Amino acid sequence: MATHDTSPSATRSALIVGGGIAGLAAALRLHQAGWRVRIIERAAQRRGGGYAVAFAGIGYDAAERMGVLPDLLDRHITPDALVYVKKDGTESFTVPGPTVRAMAGERNLNILRGDIEDVFYQNVCEHAEFTYGTTVERIEQDADGVRATLSDGTEATADLLIGADGLHSATRAQVFGPESDYRRDLRHMVGVFMLDHLPVGLAPGATASVTDTGRTLAVIDLGENGAAAFFGYRSDESDRELAEGPHTAIPRAYADMGWVAPQVLEQLATAKDVYFDTVSQMEVDGWSRGRVVLLGDAAWCVTLFAGYGSALAVGGADALGTALEEHPDDIAAALAAWEGRIRPEAERKQRLGRQVKGLYAPKDPFRLWLRDLPLRMASNPLMSRFLRRRLQIRG
């Protein structure tokens, strides 16, 4: 293997596998730390869209330090009313928009995953090399560097390889072992896709949802960004459903859902870009092996139940860059320091995800009632005003 110059004055290089939020954030942060960066992405081109996420905490703070927060603020979607309906389509209760925004807090963005990716891409595209439609077939490393054999027949060498290739990480499988060694299945499936048009009967500007025993369907109006459909349901055969794909598994689970489900399923039948996956966490005992490190969902995957994946990916990327700056001549020490900082937060969010998983698709009517109780209270006009006032005072 070719050796790398390890003198303090040498420019270090990183190979990042995966061009999603974690990979792009890492590319920008390492560029800011003085590293040369190359991203290998298996998709033929950049993907957009995706569902809306809450972006707060260490991710918000990291974006501010990295200088991209103003760009993210420009993409912020103002959350409006949350409408909870019954299967027959009649309204159950509504949490008004001002209350929703007050509960979210000030340092909290509601933003599309694709918009987060685009902001980081726009800020790093002139400073990193991008290779699309390519995968890493083989990874070798020694004390001097890491070498990746690519699917196009070429080789790439670097001082550090970052596996930011998601829940089903090929990097993790190659270097750390099979996915089954680390995956904790939470026995739920999730599906998301962008709608061509808002279903008939839904009010513009709102997020409307219905929850039946073991399943939830939500339709989110994103204003100028269109509208998205969200499916979340319990499953004891998640691997089988994943193999069948969304166009088979989702209609089977929602065929008798009622409300706007028939309209949404009709659009699903012709949708080409559907996110569909198991809800699983990754419990990896150590996130680095030599000069290979995992980042984002490849390392931890807190799941949508915790609602913190995008923020943790950005916060983790920022912390990785900081650790590498603090230990410029010792990658092993940098990776150990980085993991010591991020692991407590990732494991805390994983525990939260396991604790609240029953809220998304309660398995019986009583648990559904318990889930909705605080939301019903927030929908009450008097309680809503009280909450807004208290939260504003605390803010």
C-alpha positions, 0 to 999 in steps of 0.5 A: 500500500502506498504510504502517506506523509504523516508530517504535521504540514501534510494535507490529510485526505479522507474518503467518505462513503455515502453522499447523504447528510452525514457524508456531506456534513463530514466533507464540509467539516473536514474541508474546514479542518484542512483535509482533502475530501472525496465522496463515493456515492452509489446513486447515479446522481444526487437525490432530493425531496424526502420527509420533513424532520426536526433539526435541533440540539447538537445538530443546530449548534454544529450547523451554526459553528460550520456557517451553514445555519443561515442557509438552513433557516432559509429552508425552514418550513413553518409548522402549522396545525396538527389535525388528528382524524378518525378512520371515517374522516371526521376530525377528532381534535386539532393542535393549532399552529401557534401551539405547535411552534411554541412546543418546538422551541426557537432553536428548532427547524422543521426542514426537508431532509433533502434540503439539509443535504442540498445546503451542505452540498452547495457549501462543499461542492467546490471543495470536494471530489464527488464520484457517483454511481460507484461503490466500494468493493474492497477495503484494505488498511495498514498503519500508513493509510487505507485503500479502497477498490471501487466498482469502476475498477480504480483504487483510492487511497486516503488517511481515513475512510468514513462509512456514512452509507446509512442503516444498511452500510456496506462499509460496516459489513466489510470492516465490522461484520454482518448487519445481523451482528449489530441490528436491533429490529424495533418491529416497525416499518416506515414508508414515505413518498412525495404526493403529486397532489394533496388528497381531496378533503384535506386542509392546505397547510396542515399535517393530518393523520389517523392512527388505527391499531398498529398503524399510522398514516399522515399527510403533510402539506409542505406548502411550496415543497408539495406534500408528503405521505407517511406510513408507519406500522407494526410488523413481525416480518420486517425482512420479508416486507422489505424484500417485497417492497413498498408497492406490495407491503404498504397497500396490504397493510393499509387496504382497509384504512379508510379516510384518504388512504385510498387516494394516497395508495392510488398515488403510491402505485405510480410513485417511483421514489419511495423511502421504505425500510425497517425501523432498526437501530445499530448497536456497534460496540466501537465505531472505528476499526483502525483508519475506518470509522462509521458515522450517522445511521451506519454507526448508531441509527437512533430511528425516526422514533427518536426524531434526531437522526439528521441533527445527530449526523451533523453534530457527529460530523462536526465533532469528528472534525474537531477531534481530528483538529485536536489530534492532528498527528494521531488519528486513533486518538482523534477517533477515540476522543470523538466517540467518547463525546458522541456515544453518550448522546447517541445511546441516550437517543437510542433509548428514547427511541425504544421507549416511545416506539409504541406512540407511532402505532399503538397496539391497542385502543387504550395505548392510543388514548394515552398517547393522544391525551396530552395532545388533546389537552394542547388542543384545548383553547385555554390550555393552548394559550397557557402552553404558548405563554409558559413556553415563551416565558421559558424561552 
